[in-house]
């Protein structure tokens, strides 16, 4: 797999907006993956008459979302995420020098395993408060549903620490719908090249706008 583009050196004190902007291709792909995955799994559960349990639902959604992410077509050929193999079809990847875990929930989950605890720990053992802010190494993408099992929110969090009972983040921000970033020119404001669409790259998958049925 191609080597990721060298990322800027973010720290745990970097403005989250700058980080979100830099990660926009990946975050857009993740948003679209879950918009596509959840309706698909909803139909599968109804068709097969599966007993809907939180564990089964989340597992199936992860499987479908991973399939979508494996087809991730971002703007640069060398800028692909490296998707890791995780037990129970967990979602983990590396992108632009940062490690990611994609977890369900609206807040950072507790770290029930030693592996998760190490992932949350940004500070190296030799770090102390008199030193510069530690480099950002790990991020968590959180996906959540509403009471009807529909996809409702996507968050990005920078974990700080965690154990079996608690978890703490440096910050957590909500990722808006990708369509919110589309600028529609007002009538009469289009430039001389507004009609030239030859250089517009088509999306690899359709973007579902509005409430997911």
KEBA-827759 format. One line per 4 residues: number of its first residue (from 0); their letters; for each residue x, y, z of N, C-alpha, C. Coordinates in steps of 0.1 Angstrom, whole numbers. Atoms other than C-alpha are relative to their C-alpha. Layout:
N
NUM	A	X/Y/Z/X/Y/Z/X/Y/Z ~ ... .
! end
This chain:
213
0	XXXX	8/-12/0/0/0/0/9/12/0 ~ -8/-12/1/12/35/-8/2/7/13 ~ -3/-7/-12/29/56/19/-9/12/1 ~ 8/-11/-3/7/82/35/8/13/-2 .
4	XXXX	-7/-13/1/15/119/29/4/4/14 ~ -6/-4/-12/37/133/56/-9/11/6 ~ 9/-9/-5/13/151/80/7/11/8 ~ -5/-10/-9/18/183/99/2/-5/14 .
8	XXXX	-2/5/-14/31/178/135/-10/7/9 ~ 10/-5/-10/-1/183/156/5/-4/14 ~ -2/3/-14/1/184/193/-14/-1/7 ~ 13/2/-7/-26/177/219/-6/14/3 .
12	XXXX	5/-13/-2/-30/215/222/-3/7/-13 ~ 3/-6/13/-35/221/184/-15/3/0 ~ 14/-3/2/-68/238/175/-7/-11/-7 ~ 6/11/7/-92/210/167/-5/3/-14 .
16	XXXX	5/-4/13/-106/230/138/11/-3/-11 ~ -11/2/10/-72/228/121/2/-15/-3 ~ -2/15/2/-70/190/126/-12/-5/-8 ~ 12/4/8/-106/185/113/2/4/-14 .
20	XXXX	-2/-5/14/-97/206/82/10/-9/-7 ~ -10/8/7/-66/185/75/-5/-14/-2 ~ 5/13/1/-85/153/80/-13/-1/-8 ~ 13/0/7/-115/163/59/-2/-11/-10 .
24	XXXX	3/12/9/-111/136/32/-4/-12/7 ~ 3/13/-7/-110/108/57/-14/2/7 ~ 12/-2/-8/-138/123/79/-13/0/-9 ~ 11/0/10/-160/128/48/-3/-15/-4 .
28	XXXX	2/14/4/-154/91/38/-7/-8/11 ~ 6/7/-11/-163/79/73/-14/4/1 ~ 14/-5/-1/-194/100/74/-9/-8/-11 ~ 8/6/11/-206/86/40/-1/-15/3 .
32	XXXX	0/15/-3/-196/50/51/-12/-3/9 ~ 10/4/-9/-220/51/80/-14/4/-5 ~ 13/-3/6/-248/69/61/-4/-11/-9 ~ 3/11/9/-246/40/36/-3/-13/8 .
36	XXXX	1/13/-8/-241/12/62/-12/-1/8 ~ 11/2/-9/-269/19/86/-13/-4/-7 ~ 12/5/7/-298/17/61/1/-14/-5 ~ -2/14/5/-283/-14/46/-2/-10/10 .
40	XXXX	2/9/-11/-281/-31/79/-14/-1/5 ~ 14/0/-4/-316/-20/88/-8/-9/-9 ~ 7/8/9/-329/-37/57/4/-15/2 ~ -4/14/-3/-308/-68/64/-7/-6/12 .
44	XXXX	6/5/-12/-321/-72/99/-15/-3/-2 ~ 14/2/3/-357/-68/87/-2/-12/-9 ~ 2/11/10/-353/-92/58/3/-14/6 ~ -4/13/-6/-336/-120/78/-7/-2/13 .
48	XXXX	7/2/-13/-358/-114/109/10/-3/11 ~ -9/2/-11/-327/-112/131/-5/7/12 ~ 3/-7/-12/-331/-104/167/9/12/1 ~ -8/-12/0/-320/-68/170/6/2/14 .
52	XXXX	-7/-2/-13/-294/-66/198/10/11/-3 ~ -10/-10/2/-270/-37/203/13/-6/-6 ~ -13/6/5/-240/-61/198/-1/-4/-14 ~ 1/4/14/-253/-76/166/-1/12/-10 .
56	XXXX	2/-11/8/-264/-43/152/14/7/-3 ~ -13/-7/1/-230/-26/159/10/-8/-9 ~ -9/8/8/-211/-56/145/-3/0/-15 ~ 4/-1/14/-230/-56/112/3/13/-6 .
60	XXXX	-3/-13/5/-227/-19/108/15/2/-2 ~ -14/-1/1/-189/-21/114/5/-8/-13 ~ -4/8/12/-186/-48/87/-3/7/-13 ~ 4/-7/13/-205/-28/61/8/13/-1 .
64	XXXX	-8/-13/1/-187/5/70/14/-3/-4 ~ -14/4/4/-153/-13/67/1/-2/-15 ~ 0/2/14/-163/-24/32/0/13/-8 ~ 0/-13/6/-171/12/23/13/7/1 .
68	XXXX	-13/-7/-2/-138/25/37/11/-7/-8 ~ -10/7/9/-118/-1/18/0/5/-14 ~ 1/-5/13/-131/15/-13/2/16/0 ~ -2/-14/-2/-122/50/0/9/6/-12 .
72	XXXX	-7/-7/11/-112/72/-30/2/14/3 ~ -2/-14/-4/-96/104/-17/7/7/-11 ~ -4/-10/11/-81/133/-36/14/-4/-6 ~ -14/3/4/-45/120/-38/2/-15/0 .
76	XXXX	-2/14/1/-35/86/-50/8/-6/11 ~ -9/5/-10/-9/83/-22/-6/2/14 ~ 5/-4/-12/-33/94/5/-11/-9/5 ~ 10/10/-4/-52/62/14/2/-4/15 .
80	XXXX	-1/5/-13/-59/51/49/5/-15/0 ~ -5/14/-2/-42/19/61/-9/-7/10 ~ 9/6/-9/-70/-2/75/6/-13/7 ~ -6/11/-8/-59/-26/103/-10/-12/1 .
84	XXXX	8/12/-3/-72/-61/110/-2/-1/15 ~ 3/-1/-14/-89/-60/144/-11/-11/3 ~ 10/11/-4/-108/-88/163/-14/5/-1 ~ 14/-3/0/-146/-89/159/-3/12/-9 .
88	XXXX	3/-10/10/-144/-66/129/0/14/5 ~ -2/-13/-5/-133/-36/149/5/9/-11 ~ -5/-10/10/-125/-4/129/12/7/5 ~ -13/-7/-4/-89/8/132/7/3/-13 .
92	XXXX	-7/-4/12/-68/26/107/11/10/3 ~ -10/-10/-1/-38/48/102/-1/9/-12 ~ 2/-10/11/-40/80/81/8/12/4 ~ -8/-12/-2/-15/108/77/8/0/13 .
96	XXXX	-9/1/-12/7/95/105/-7/-1/13 ~ 8/1/-12/-22/93/130/-7/-13/1 ~ 7/13/-2/-38/62/145/-14/3/4 ~ 14/-2/-3/-76/60/146/-7/-13/5 .
100	XXXX	10/10/-3/-102/39/163/-14/6/-2 ~ 14/-4/2/-138/41/152/-9/-8/9 ~ 8/6/-11/-161/34/181/-14/5/0 ~ 14/-4/-1/-198/36/188/-2/8/14 .
104	XXXX	4/-7/-12/-212/62/213/1/15/-3 ~ -1/-15/1/-215/99/219/11/6/9 ~ -11/-4/-8/-187/101/244/11/-11/0 ~ -11/9/0/-153/85/247/-2/-12/9 .
108	XXXX	3/12/-9/-158/49/260/12/-2/9 ~ -11/4/-9/-138/36/289/9/-10/-6 ~ -11/8/6/-106/17/282/0/-13/8 ~ 2/13/-8/-115/-19/293/12/-9/-2 .
112	XXXX	-11/9/3/-83/-34/278/13/8/2 ~ -13/-6/-1/-46/-27/283/4/7/-14 ~ -3/-6/13/-44/-21/245/-7/13/-2 ~ 7/-12/1/-71/5/246/6/11/9 .
116	XXXX	-6/-10/-9/-54/22/276/12/6/-7 ~ -12/-5/7/-22/24/256/-3/9/-12 ~ 4/-8/12/-40/38/226/-5/14/5 ~ 4/-13/-5/-56/66/247/11/8/5 .
120	XXXX	-11/-8/-6/-23/76/263/8/7/-10 ~ -8/-8/9/-9/104/242/14/3/5 ~ -13/-4/-6/19/113/266/9/-12/2 ~ -10/11/-2/51/92/266/4/0/14 .
124	XXXX	-3/2/-14/63/79/299/10/11/5 ~ -10/-9/-4/91/105/300/-6/15/0 ~ 6/-14/1/67/135/295/-3/5/14 ~ 5/-7/-12/61/160/323/-5/13/-3 .
128	XXXX	7/-12/4/41/192/325/9/12/-4 ~ -9/-11/4/72/214/321/5/-1/-15 ~ -4/3/14/78/199/286/-11/6/-9 ~ 10/-4/10/61/211/254/-12/-10/-1 .
132	XXXX	12/9/1/26/197/247/4/-13/-8 ~ -4/13/7/29/160/236/-6/0/-14 ~ 5/1/13/25/152/200/-12/-8/-1 ~ 13/7/1/-9/140/189/3/-13/-8 .
136	XXXX	-2/13/7/-7/103/180/-12/-8/-3 ~ 12/8/1/-42/89/184/-12/8/0 ~ 13/-7/0/-77/100/176/-11/-11/0 ~ 11/9/0/-111/84/181/-11/6/-8 .
140	XXXX	12/-5/7/-140/88/157/-12/-8/6 ~ 11/6/-6/-173/82/174/-13/1/-9 ~ 12/-1/8/-205/73/155/-12/-4/10 ~ 11/2/-9/-239/74/172/-13/-1/-7 .
144	XXXX	13/1/6/-275/66/165/-11/6/10 ~ 11/-5/-8/-308/80/177/-8/-12/6 ~ 8/10/-6/-336/61/195/-6/-10/-10 ~ 6/9/11/-348/46/162/11/-7/-8 .
148	XXXX	-12/7/6/-313/32/153/5/7/-13 ~ -4/-8/11/-308/59/127/13/7/3 ~ -13/-7/-2/-273/74/122/-3/15/3 ~ 4/-13/-4/-274/107/140/12/10/2 .
152	XXXX	-11/-9/-3/-239/120/149/13/-7/-3 ~ -14/4/2/-202/117/141/9/10/8 ~ -8/-8/-8/-176/130/165/15/-4/-2 ~ -14/3/-1/-138/133/166/5/4/13 .
156	XXXX	-5/-3/-13/-120/131/199/14/-3/1 ~ -15/3/-3/-84/133/211/1/-6/14 ~ -1/6/-13/-81/108/239/12/5/8 ~ -11/-4/-9/-60/117/269/4/-12/9 .
160	XXXX	-3/11/-9/-63/88/293/-13/-8/2 ~ 12/8/-2/-86/60/303/3/-13/7 ~ -2/13/-6/-91/28/324/-14/-7/0 ~ 13/7/0/-119/4/332/-12/8/4 .
164	XXXX	11/-7/-6/-140/30/349/-2/14/-7 ~ 1/-14/5/-133/64/332/8/1/-13 ~ -8/-4/12/-120/80/300/0/15/-1 ~ -1/-15/1/-108/116/294/6/3/-13 .
168	XXXX	-5/-5/13/-103/135/262/5/14/1 ~ -5/-14/0/-83/166/255/-11/9/-6 ~ 12/-7/6/-113/177/233/-8/-10/-8 ~ 9/8/9/-142/163/213/-9/10/-8 .
172	XXXX	8/-9/8/-159/180/184/-9/-8/-9 ~ 9/7/9/-189/171/162/4/3/-14 ~ -3/-1/14/-183/165/125/-13/2/-7 ~ 13/-3/7/-210/181/104/-2/-8/-12 .
176	XXXX	3/7/12/-227/166/74/9/6/-11 ~ -9/-5/10/-203/168/44/-7/10/-9 ~ 7/-9/9/-230/186/24/0/14/5 ~ -1/-13/-5/-227/215/48/12/8/-4 .
180	XXXX	-11/-7/4/-194/224/34/0/3/-15 ~ 2/-3/14/-207/227/-2/-5/15/-1 ~ 4/-14/2/-209/264/-13/-7/0/-13 ~ 8/-2/12/-237/271/-38/1/14/-4 .
184	XXXX	-1/-14/4/-230/303/-58/-14/6/-2 ~ 13/-7/2/-258/328/-58/-2/4/-14 ~ 3/-4/14/-275/337/-91/7/13/-3 ~ -7/-11/4/-254/361/-110/14/2/6 .
188	XXXX	-13/-1/-6/-223/355/-89/10/-9/-5 ~ -10/10/6/-207/328/-110/10/7/-8 ~ -12/-5/7/-173/335/-124/-1/-5/-15 ~ -1/3/14/-163/331/-161/2/-15/-2 .
192	XXXX	-3/14/2/-153/295/-155/-10/-9/7 ~ 10/7/-8/-184/285/-135/-6/-12/-7 ~ 6/11/7/-197/263/-163/10/-11/-4 ~ -11/10/4/-164/244/-168/0/-11/11 .
196	XXXX	1/11/-9/-170/210/-150/10/-11/-4 ~ -9/10/5/-143/191/-168/9/-6/10 ~ -10/4/-10/-120/190/-138/-6/-4/13 ~ 7/4/-13/-146/180/-112/1/-15/0 .
200	XXXX	-2/15/-2/-138/145/-99/-13/-5/6 ~ 12/5/-6/-169/124/-93/2/-7/13 ~ -1/7/-12/-176/109/-59/1/-15/-2 ~ -1/14/2/-167/73/-54/-13/-7/4 .
204	XXXX	13/5/-4/-201/67/-37/-10/12/2 ~ 10/-11/-1/-233/88/-36/-1/4/14 ~ 2/-6/-13/-238/111/-7/-15/1/3 ~ 14/0/-4/-271/106/10/-3/12/9 .
208	XXXX	3/-13/-7/-286/139/21/-13/-1/6 ~ 13/0/-7/-313/142/47/-1/-12/9 ~ 2/10/-10/-327/118/72/1/-14/-7 ~ -1/13/5/-319/82/66/-12/-8/4 .
212	X	12/8/-3/-349/60/63/4/-14/3 .
! end
